[in-house]
Each structure stands twice: as structure tokens, then as C-alpha cells.
């Protein structure tokens, strides 16, 4: 294996890890706000690392420029879409999940 293959393999491994973290967060977290956070941050990073792996493997040229444009598109639209979803949930009346009976833990003070 040469250096390019090792770097591409490492980027693919990071991409798979962050995509897996996003899926676990989406399944395990309790409400739309926490799920959106997990999906937005982790999946954006996972997609960027996967595209970076493809850019490393391909020779510099038009393909690399297209991949760079895709990376910019994902970097802008992923968090923007998540913000729009969370804002729509707030405007729709959805409230964040809280633990009942643990107000001290949530506020950090005594009641």
C-alpha cells in the first residue's frame, strides 16, 4: 500500500465512524432537537471525509474540482437544513424533552 491508499483508507474509516455515530444518535436520542444535532454534526463530517477520500484517490483535475464543490455544498446545506427543521419544530409547538422530577439537575441549582 502506498501513502495515497493509506490516507484514503483512513478518511473512509473516519467517514464510516461518524456516519455510524449519526445513526446511533438518531435512533437513541429522545426528541427532534437532539436527533437533529446528532444527524447534522456527525453526518456532515462523515460525508465530508468520504468525499475527501474520493478526492485523494482521484488525480487532480476536473473530478477533484467537482468533489470540492460537492463538499462546499454539503458544508452549507447540511447545517442549514437542520436549522430549518428545528425551527419548524419550534414554531409548530414542539418542546424539548426534559427529565421529569429532576429540575435541580437541569437548572444546576436548588429549588
Buried (B, 14 or more C-beta within 10 A) or exposed (E): EEEEEEBBBEBBEBBEBBBEBBBEBBEEBEEBBBBBBBBBBBBBBBBBBBBBBBBBBBEEEEEBEBBEEBBEEBBEEBBEEBEEBBEEBEEEEEEEEEEEEEEEEEEEEEE
